[in-house]
Amino acid sequence: MTASTDIHIVILAAGQGTRMKSRLPKVLHCAVGRSLLEHVLHSASTLSPATVTVVVGHEAESVERSLAGRDNVNCVVQSPQRGTAHALQQAEPLLVGRTGTVVLLSGDVPLLTGETLQKLVHTHQAAKAAATVVTAVVERPYGYGRIIRSRGRIARIVEERDASPTERQVHEINSGIYAFDAAPLFDALRGIATTNAQGEYYLTDVVAIYRRRRLTVETLVVGDPREVRGVNNRSELAEVSAIMRQKKNEELMAAGVTIVDPASTFIDSDVVVGPDTVIHPGVVIQGQSKVGAACEIHAYVRIADSELADKVTVLNFCVISGARVAEGASVGPFAHLRPATQVGQGAKVGNFVELKKTSLGPGSKAGHLAYLGDATIGANVNVGAGTITCNYDGERKHETVIEDNAFIGSDSQLIAPVRVGRGAYVGAGSSITRDVPADALGIARGRQENVEGWVTRKKKAPDKA
């Protein structure tokens, strides 16, 4: 294979995708945590290309925004959209004077692997071909362009609408993925006409042009036809997503992760899970999440963009989003960790406890029915059932600080901003509005009065109704 400086990627992403029935461009629909276009870019990155050009059209600004911040990715606009050859021509200004190999990809073909792309470039360059076409043999070729061969060599590609009944019986299809020698490419594109059922400039016509010019055209038949499967509607998006989920689960299980029921477990492409972790049915792990080794994630838990260290237990029906959980901690059941939350080593977040932008220190416990927001909680703190940090005054958020070894009695309200000192106690049922010093008892509730004989007198009183 030649150096990566000789490889240039062009991705076609201009189509409207009308069958998606969506305002969102087709290539921005997501599968397993990435947009379709991001999946294609991820595979293309294995070639370490010198340039990447994305041809945009429908909702061009949305697609361009999705690519903001990506190094070495440029966009060109196809308007009007007059076929695949016309789309590729839009990249010519960015590739003028370039030598080497142009790899053409489709933004709606997300299953193509980096390994196949590397094989494509190797095949193309070893054959010194002007063009190499990725093909597949499928049982149901309806809708795809057919590969027409002569004496075993590719002679031309005919689109479904232009194919004869005999040609439609061919099961080898065009994937729309190519490698081209950059030197003759754009001159050949200018020789393509629109004499077809669609009245468009078909890129497939370049094969026949090259054959007439006695240039070498090669093919690469993929072993798994699913790799070249495109997405055209919501049903196909769901089917492609299912294939990706299965592949991700298989990769994790091969690396030592136990997934009790892969069919009901949804794990995004970029998620990392350590060995000896057990994942129960109905779990969803999304985004850039990382789960350590020897964790146990029980049923119907959702984890998004969060980090769990080793030996963490998450019990049933928890939501963890944008949070970090340290080694040996326990969360749930029915707990909610919101963004910017940190749970310390060996800490416990119990049932129906919600933490938001809160640090719960090592060994601390919030066992039941609490809301802890905008709080810094030290080590070995006990937070009683029903405790609330009242962090919002109607205009601004305020912080609550609970220092090491403090004890917060049940059904307490801590009216922020407020600090409970080291080792201090807050009596159950208190509404704390002032700081509680270290080792002090803070108590703020009405004095109890017992009225002797009140019940007996009430029962003897005449009914005033």
Secondary structure, DSSP 8 states (H G I E B T S, - for coil): ---GGGEEEEEEE----GGG--SS-GGG-EETTEEHHHHHHHHHGGG--SEEEEEE-TTHHHHHHHTTT-TTEEEEE--S---HHHHHHTTHHHHTT--SEEEEEETT-TT--HHHHHHHHHHHHHTT-SEEEEEEE-S--TTS-EEEEETTEEEEEE-GGG--TTGGG--EEEEEEEEEEHHHHHHHHTT----STT-S--TTHHHHHHHHTT--EEEEE-S-GGGG----SHHHHHHHHHHHHHHHHHHHHHTT-EES-GGG-EE-TT-EE-TT-EE-TT-EEETT-EE-TT-EE-SS-EEES-EE-TT-EE-SS-EEES-EE-TT-EE-SS-EE-TT-EE-TT-EEEET-EEES-EE-TT-EEEES-EEESEEE-TT-EE-TT-EEE-B-SS-B--EEE-TT-EE-TT-EEESSEEE-TT-EE-TT-EE-S-B-TT-EE---------TTHHHHHHHS----
